[in-house]
Amino acid sequence: MPYVHISLNIYFMNIVETAIANGSFTTLVAAVTAAELVETLNGEGPFTVFAPLDTAFGALPEGTVASLILPENKTQLQGILTYHVVAGKVMSTDLSDGMVATTVNGAVLTIHLTDGKVFVNDAEVVMADVATDNGVIHVISKVLLPA
């Protein structure tokens, strides 16, 4: 039998590439681009991103997203988006009820485990542990707004 070489190079995409490829994060990607955070989230990391779906952005009051992506609101948008990011790679198995995590913007998120579901503040994690080459994405049902 001839020798066959099979390469097992596994390649993950980074956080932004993963969000783009998924197709359910077009608003998040547009916001990250408007906030000039693409290069940061393409960085080495690792990062944990709690990524709201497009439907989560759609649930915000009408005109909110359009207003936030205006250049004059870039600082506010950056604050909101960095509230969804924690430095380091936090997998779902690392989470516990009442756990707090400091976000990149310095504010704190609280993890709740209720009836077999995971919540970040009041946003439900609808898909956990999406691996990327520079961290992990946990998909959430709502946009998190800092206090």
Backbone torsions as a table, in degrees:
resi	resn	phi	psi	omega
1	MET	NA	129.2	-179.2
2	PRO	-70.3	152.0	178.2
3	TYR	-77.0	130.2	178.2
4	VAL	-119.4	127.4	178.1
5	HIS	-97.7	125.0	176.8
6	ILE	-116.1	124.1	178.4
7	SER	-83.2	131.8	179.3
8	LEU	-111.3	35.2	176.0
9	ASN	-69.1	114.2	179.1
10	ILE	-100.7	128.5	-177.7
11	TYR	-119.6	124.0	171.8
12	PHE	-100.8	153.8	173.0
13	MET	-87.6	159.7	176.1
14	ASN	-75.3	-179.1	-174.6
15	ILE	-59.4	-48.0	-177.8
16	VAL	-67.3	-44.3	178.7
17	GLU	-60.1	-39.9	179.3
18	THR	-64.6	-43.8	178.9
19	ALA	-62.8	-42.0	179.1
20	ILE	-64.3	-46.5	-176.9
21	ALA	-64.1	-32.1	-177.6
22	ASN	-66.9	-39.8	178.4
23	GLY	87.8	-8.3	179.8
24	SER	-100.7	9.0	-175.6
25	PHE	-127.7	33.1	-176.6
26	THR	-63.6	-37.3	179.4
27	THR	-69.1	-42.6	177.9
28	LEU	-60.8	-44.7	180.0
29	VAL	-63.9	-41.8	177.9
30	ALA	-62.6	-40.5	179.7
31	ALA	-67.9	-42.8	178.2
32	VAL	-61.3	-38.9	178.1
33	THR	-66.4	-47.2	-179.9
34	ALA	-62.5	-32.9	-179.3
35	ALA	-84.3	0.1	-179.2
36	GLU	56.9	44.7	179.0
37	LEU	-110.9	2.9	-178.5
38	VAL	-59.1	-49.1	-178.3
39	GLU	-59.7	-40.0	178.7
40	THR	-62.0	-49.7	-178.0
41	LEU	-74.3	-12.5	171.7
42	ASN	-87.3	-6.2	-176.7
43	GLY	-69.1	-179.2	-174.0
44	GLU	-62.6	-38.1	-178.7
45	GLY	69.2	-148.3	6.3
46	PRO	-80.0	154.6	178.1
47	PHE	-126.9	150.3	167.9
48	THR	-112.7	122.9	-178.5
49	VAL	-116.0	126.5	171.7
50	PHE	-94.0	100.1	-167.6
51	ALA	-98.8	113.4	176.9
52	PRO	-72.4	138.7	174.8
53	LEU	-69.1	164.2	175.4
54	ASP	-55.7	-37.9	179.9
55	THR	-63.9	-30.1	177.4
56	ALA	-66.5	-43.1	176.8
57	PHE	-66.0	-35.6	178.9
58	GLY	-64.9	-22.2	180.0
59	ALA	-81.8	-10.7	177.4
60	LEU	-69.3	156.9	177.7
61	PRO	-53.5	143.8	-178.0
62	GLU	-53.0	133.3	177.9
63	GLY	89.7	-10.1	-177.1
64	THR	-61.7	-51.1	-177.6
65	VAL	-64.1	-45.5	-179.7
66	ALA	-58.5	-38.6	178.9
67	SER	-70.3	-42.7	-176.4
68	LEU	-65.8	-30.5	-176.7
69	ILE	-84.8	0.6	174.6
70	LEU	-68.4	142.3	-177.7
71	PRO	-53.2	-36.1	-178.4
72	GLU	-70.6	-11.3	179.0
73	ASN	-108.9	15.9	-176.1
74	LYS	-58.3	-41.7	-178.9
75	THR	-63.4	-43.3	178.3
76	GLN	-63.8	-43.1	179.1
77	LEU	-62.9	-42.4	177.4
78	GLN	-59.5	-41.2	178.5
79	GLY	-61.4	-41.8	179.4
80	ILE	-67.8	-46.8	-177.2
81	LEU	-66.6	-40.6	-179.7
82	THR	-72.6	-12.9	172.4
83	TYR	-71.9	-14.2	178.5
84	HIS	-96.1	3.3	-173.8
85	VAL	-122.8	133.1	175.2
86	VAL	-118.7	135.1	176.5
87	ALA	-68.7	137.7	-179.0
88	GLY	98.9	169.3	-178.9
89	LYS	-105.5	108.7	-178.8
90	VAL	-110.8	109.5	180.0
91	MET	-87.6	163.1	-178.3
92	SER	-60.2	-30.8	179.2
93	THR	-70.3	-14.1	178.4
94	ASP	-87.2	-9.5	-173.1
95	LEU	-85.8	146.2	174.8
96	SER	-141.3	156.2	-178.2
97	ASP	-62.8	130.5	-179.8
98	GLY	85.3	-2.9	179.0
99	MET	-60.9	142.0	174.6
100	VAL	-116.5	146.6	179.6
101	ALA	-134.1	130.9	177.3
102	THR	-84.1	128.1	-178.5
103	THR	-84.1	170.9	179.5
104	VAL	-61.7	-28.9	179.4
105	ASN	-84.5	1.6	175.7
106	GLY	94.7	-11.4	177.6
107	ALA	-83.1	168.6	-174.8
108	VAL	-112.5	139.1	171.8
109	LEU	-106.4	148.9	176.8
110	THR	-118.1	133.0	179.1
111	ILE	-94.1	134.7	176.6
112	HIS	-125.9	134.2	174.1
113	LEU	-111.4	114.3	-175.1
114	THR	-135.8	123.2	176.7
115	ASP	50.3	43.2	177.8
116	GLY	77.0	6.1	179.0
117	LYS	-111.4	152.7	177.8
118	VAL	-109.3	133.7	177.4
119	PHE	-124.5	141.0	171.4
120	VAL	-109.3	112.0	-165.9
121	ASN	54.6	-116.0	178.5
122	ASP	-111.8	15.2	178.9
123	ALA	-98.2	127.7	179.7
124	GLU	-78.1	137.9	172.5
125	VAL	-80.8	114.0	-177.1
126	VAL	-96.8	-16.1	172.9
127	MET	-153.4	128.8	-176.1
128	ALA	-113.3	158.9	168.2
129	ASP	61.3	45.3	173.3
130	VAL	-81.1	106.7	-174.4
131	ALA	-73.8	139.0	172.7
132	THR	-131.0	170.6	-178.7
133	ASP	-78.4	-6.2	177.5
134	ASN	-131.0	27.2	176.1
135	GLY	150.3	-147.4	-176.7
136	VAL	-145.9	147.7	176.7
137	ILE	-115.0	134.6	169.4
138	HIS	-116.2	121.9	-176.6
139	VAL	-82.5	130.5	-178.2
140	ILE	-121.8	160.0	-172.4
141	SER	-87.7	-11.0	-176.9
142	LYS	-138.4	159.2	170.9
143	VAL	-82.7	129.6	178.0
144	LEU	-84.9	130.2	178.9
145	LEU	-116.5	123.3	179.5
146	PRO	-63.3	151.4	-178.9
147	ALA	-65.4	NA	NA
